[in-house]
Amino acid sequence: MAGCTPPEIYDRWCVCEDLAAQLSAKCLESKAGKRAHLRENEILQQYYLRLIATQWTSVDEAQWIMQKVADRIGWEVRVVGNGAEE
């Protein structure tokens, strides 16, 4: 985030951390519920695309968030490019 002040960077980090926490819960709920038939990378991909569509974050931030989600919930998925791979 070139050109941002340290407080601005911290604010963006807080937003990304909050989204990662919310999406972690959503992914686990999805896997235990109506998306139980999907693979973990498919669930992450769906939430990634939804996050991008909101335009709340940059693409780079969205990728970081989804990797954070995978790490938090213990899914062995690496988020790369515009999606997730196992």
N, C-alpha and C positions, 0 to 999 in steps of 0.2 A: 504494500500500500504506500507507494511512493508519494511523498508530499503530505502525508498525514502526520499530525502531531501525536505524541505519545498518548494523550488522553483520548484522541479519536481512535487510535489503534486499540486501546483498552476497551472502549465502548463497543467496537466491532467484535472483539473477542468475546465480550459478555453476551452479545446477541447470538453469536455462533455457538457458544457453550449452552445457552438456554435452548436454542433450537435442537442441539444434539441431545440434550436431556429429554425434551419432549418427543423427539423422533425415536429415541431408544425405546421409550415406553410404547409408542405406537407400533413399532416393528415387532416387539414381543407380543403385544395384543393380537396383531395380525397373524403371526405365526401360530398362536394358540387358538385362533378363531377362524374367521372366514377365509383366511389365506393359508391355512395349514397345509394345503396341497402344493403350495409354491415352494421353490427352493429359496434359501436365504438371500442369494444374490438377486433373485427376481423381486423379492419384497423390497430390498434396498434400492433397486433400480426404479421401482414404482414411486417410492418416496422421494428419490433424487429428482425425478422428472417433475413431480409436483412442487418440490422446493424451487427448482429452476423457474417454473411457471409463475410462482408468486412474485418473482423479482425482488425478494427481500434481501437476497445475497448476490454476490458475484458468482460466476461459475467456479472459480477457484475456492471461494468460501464454501460453496455447496459441496464440492468434492471433499474438502477438509471435514465438514460436518458429517458427511455420510461415512467417512473412514472412522471418525470419532465414534459414531453410532456403532459400527461393526466392532470396534475395539471394546467399547463399553459393555456390549451384550455378549461378547465372546464368540462372535461369528467369525470364522476363518475365511473372511472375504477381503480382498484388496479392492479398493475403489480406485478405478483408473479412468482417465478420459471422461466419457459421458455416461459411465455406468459402473457396474460391479462385476468382478470376475472371481471365480472360486480358485 
